[in-house]
Amino acid sequence: MTPVKRKRRDEIKIAIGPFRSLDDYKTCMEIQREVWKCDDIDVVPITMLVAAVRQGGIALGAFNSLGEMIGFCWSIVGWEEHETLQHSHMLAVRAAYRNFDVGFRMKLAQRKEALRQKLSTITWTFDPMQPMNAYFNLGKLGAWSGSYIENFYGETTSLLHRGLPTDRLLVRWELKQASVEDRIESGPPRRDARKELKKYPLVNTLHDLAPGMPASSPVKLHLTADQLLFEVPYNLPDIKARNLGVALEWQGKMRQVFRNYFKKGYRATDFWVAEEEGHLRTFYFLEKRESHHK
C-alpha cells in the first residue's frame, strides 16, 4: 500500500476573507461549539456577530478549496485611553487544519483590515497557562502585555476552562510598530537556552515533582534588571489534565510574577521556546517599559 503523503503547509490552499452570508455566521457558531466545547449559553449568537460587524467590527473566515469555512476570527470596536481600536474576541480553527498557519494568516488579514480602517491597535486576551498561545501572540505576532486580569470571564461551560479561574493576559498589538513588522516578516529568532540564561536574570527555576510534572521554585519578586526571564513548563495543558493541584500552583505563580512586575513597569514582550539537551524550555520575557522597543 502506498502511504498517504501529508501535505506541506504551502500546499494547503486557504482563502481568508469576510463572511459571505448568514450561513457563514451559522458556521461560526458551530466552530465555537467544536473548538471550545461549550454549551450554547457561551456561544456568541448570530445576532451579536452581525450587529458588531455592522458597527465596524471585523469578521473574517478561513475557507478551504471547497469553500468550506474551517476557521474564523472576530473583533469588535473598542475604546481605550482615548484611542479607538479593534478588540479581537475570538479566533478558532477546526482541529484538522491546525498547524498550517491558518490562525497566523487570519491575524495578518485582521491587521490589514484594521489598518484599512485607519486603526493602529488590536487588543485581545489569552490564557497565560497555554504556552503555545503565548508563543503565537507574543513570539510570532509581536504583541505585548502589561495587564494581568484574574478570573476575567468567570466560570464558563467550556471544557478548556474547567478547573481553573479564567485568568488572562490582555495584549496590545501595535500594528505600525517596526518591531511588529520585523517579527511578522522574519519570525521568532532561534534561541540558545544556555547562552540566553547567562544574559538575563531568572525569576524562578523548575524542578520535577514527577516525570513531565515540573513545579516552580519560590519566585523572585525584587529583581531590578531591565530584562527578566520567567520560565514555565512547555506542557502546562498536559499538567492541568494530569494534576489540577499542580496547575493551580502554576497559576498562582503567574499571578505573583505578572502582577508584581507589571506594577513595577515591566511588560511581557516576548515568549521564547528553546531546546536544551533534547527537551524544550519556554520562557516569558519581561522588559521594563522604558527599555521596550529600544
Secondary structure, DSSP 8 states (H G I E B T S, - for coil): --------GGGS--EEEE--SHHHHHHHHHHHHHHH---GGGS--HHHHHHHHHTT-EEEEEE-TTS-EEEEEEEEEEEETTEEEEEEEEEEE-GGGTTSSHHHHHHHHHHHHHHHTT--EEEEEE-TT-HHHHIIIIIIS--EEEEEETTSS-S-S-TTTTTS---EEEEEEETT-HHHHHHHHH----B-HHHHHHHS-BS--EEEEETTEEEE---------SEEEEEE-TTHHHHHHH-HHHHHHHHHHHHHHHHHHHHTTEEEEEEEEEEETTEEEEEEEEEEGGGTT-
